[in-house]
Amino acid sequence: MRLPVPGPRDVLDVLERGAGAVEQLLAAVPRMVALLDEAERTLSRVDGLLARIEATRASADAVVRRTDGVVTDADELLLTMTEFFGRLIPLLDATEPSVLKLQPTLERLAETTDPREVDALVTMIDMLPVLANQMETQVVPVMNTLSTVSPDLHDLLDVSRELNEMLAKLPGLGRIKRRVDEEQALEARD
């Protein structure tokens, strides 16, 4: 858009036209000065606007870079989750029948289990290594020797019966034996 500011040629044309034209030209000078002032203010506002536009563009570029990073991270996460679900779904499909069968048992267990029972179970599980070691080092060796001890116990019982019979034949000991037998029978009933 061309500004209505006279150029040098226009000034010469005005001078050739005469004094009336010079007056018109001089009357146009304040308008030209006002137009120049307005043009300077407009240029100043345009410069500020351009600076704000540049700052907005720089901010938008930063947001785009961050968004690209977020999209890249989301793509990697989506790939990981896809692999995870690819492994998880067959596992869930395989265990579903067993879980469905166990569901009533699990519900009953949840309804009837007291927190103290859970604490006792945890304590017992904590003790399992010690119990397993004692079973292996103490109980199992004793159990293995019981087959060899059995004949010795039978012999010991036989000797004890024979000794009992011999004692019963001694004078006066028969009454003591009967009294001991009666006391043992009473204790057995209680």
C-alpha positions, 0 to 999 in steps of 0.5 A: 500500500502506497502512503500518500506522501509526496515525493520530489517530483510531486514537489516540483509539480506543485511548484509549477502549479503555483502558490495555491498548490504550495499552500496545499503542500504546506498544509499536508506537512503536519499530516505527513508528520503525524503519519510518520509518527503513527508509522513509527509507533506502528513499527514499534508495536510490530517489532514488539509483536514480532519479538513475542511471536518469536518467543512463542515460536521458540516455546512451541519448538520446546513443547514440540521437542518435549512432546516428541520425547514423551511420544518416544517414551510412550512408544517404548512403554507400549512396546514393553507392555505389548510384550508383557501382555503377550506373555501374561495372557497365555499364562492367565488362560492356562491357569484360569481353570485351576483358579476357578476350581480353587475359588470356593476354597479360597473364599472359604479360607478368606472367611475363616482365617484368623490373623493369629492363624496367619501369624502362626503359619508364618512362624511355622514356615520360618521354622521349617529350615530348622525342623528339616535339619533336625529331622535329617540329622536326629530323627531319621538316624534314630528311625533307621536304628529302630529295626536293629533295636527291636530284637534287643527290646524283645530280649529285654522284655523276656528277661524282665518277665523271667525276673518278675516270675523269679521274684514272685516265687520268693517268700513274701514278695508275692503279696508285694507284687499283687499290691503293685499290680493292683495299684497299676490297675487303679492308675490305668483306670484313672 
